[in-house]
């Protein structure tokens, strides 16, 4: 049986419309049946997106100690920019589904590979707000 994450891979990255926050909320809606209600206006610059993630994280999600399937994960990219994704527990490993601007689309990468170069794990989260 295919994992739920497969249906999102390849969706395009569109600044302010289909970005990393949009993907996280889309998965929450469609996979978990949770409607966080993140503001529809998303910043389009990397710096603006990072600042928006910092402002919103405490309102919409709470930090947890371990990854939870289909729940958000937050990274620090290049030491200064925040980026979010969604945990995908596949075959006993933690993967991250995320809409990557440089790839131009949604990709799914093993956590251990993702944190080898550009990203460091900021934390695992669970949605707390619903509409």
C-alpha positions, -999 to +999 in steps of 0.1 A: +000+000+000+013+034-009+020+060+018-002+091+019+027+114+012+031+101-024+001+120-037+018+154-029+052+148-045+057+169-076+031+195-067+046+229-078+061+255-056+043+288-062+054+317-040+027+329-016+002+303-030+017+268-028+047+271-004+059+251+026+033+265+049+005+258+024+017+222+021+017+217+058-018+230+061-030+210+031-017+178+047-034+187+080-067+192+062-066+162+039-048+136+059-055+145+095-089+163+091-074+192+111-080+228+099-053+250+115-066+282+099-032+296+090-036+331+074-041+328+037-016+356+029+018+341+028+051+360+025+069+354-008+105+362+001+127+337+020+132+362+048+095+371+049+085+334+050+110+327+078+097+356+098+061+345+093+068+310+104+085+323+136+054+345+143+028+318+137+044+286+152+033+292+188-002+301+178-009+271+156+013+243+168+030+230+199+064+214+202+066+177+208+095+154+216+093+130+187+081+130+151+044+123+145+032+112+111+015+140+090+024+166+116+047+196+111+084+198+114+104+230+115+140+236+103+165+263+103+180+267+069+214+281+062+216+292+099+190+320+096+159+311+076+130+289+089+115+262+066+086+238+075+077+204+063+055+175+073+067+143+089+062+111+069+069+080+089+078+054+061+093+020+067+104+028+102+123+059+091+115+096+095+110+113+061+101+150+055+076+160+029+083+197+020+077+222-007+112+232-017+117+265-035+150+254-051+135+222-064+104+241-076+081+214-061+071+192-033+098+166-025+101+139+002+135+133+018+149+112+046+154+133+077+190+121+080+198+133+045+179+166+048+199+175+079+233+167+064+236+199+044+214+230+043+189+223+072+191+218+109+162+205+129+145+232+149+118+208+163+088+185+158+053+200+162+016+190+165-012+212+153-032+229+181-056+253+164-087+243+144-113+263+126 
